[in-house]
Amino acid sequence: MSNTQVMTTTSGQPVRVMIDGHRYRVAADPVRWYERRAWWTEVDRAPKNQCPHLVDQEVWQVQVVVDRPGEVWRRRGPVSDGELRTFQLERDRATGGWNVRGSL
């Protein structure tokens, strides 16, 4: 599992991503969806109305470019130089932390 940090807008949309010390900026509109989880395989019991995060998993697909030191951050914009990469990020609603799906 990689060490992942995500900076978001106030509405929760990713704008910057750091994965294992590598910094990226989001270069295109990210896409969000929710997936059902098999929560019963992870916990024996879920208290009624206390664990809504057990049911749905928030996932964001982001297209990013490597952050260049000294580069002016733009929320969105054309990809100047550097390779465009695509990641799927999962948010852990219980902890607020992030994970990258799949391998890098």
PyMOL commands that set and color helices and strands:
alter all, ss='L'
color gray80, all
select helices_A, chain A and resi 39-41+52-54
alter helices_A, ss='H'
color red, helices_A
select strands_A, chain A and resi 4-8+14-19+22-26+31-36+56-66+85-91+98-100
alter strands_A, ss='S'
color yellow, strands_A
deselect
rebuild
show_as cartoon
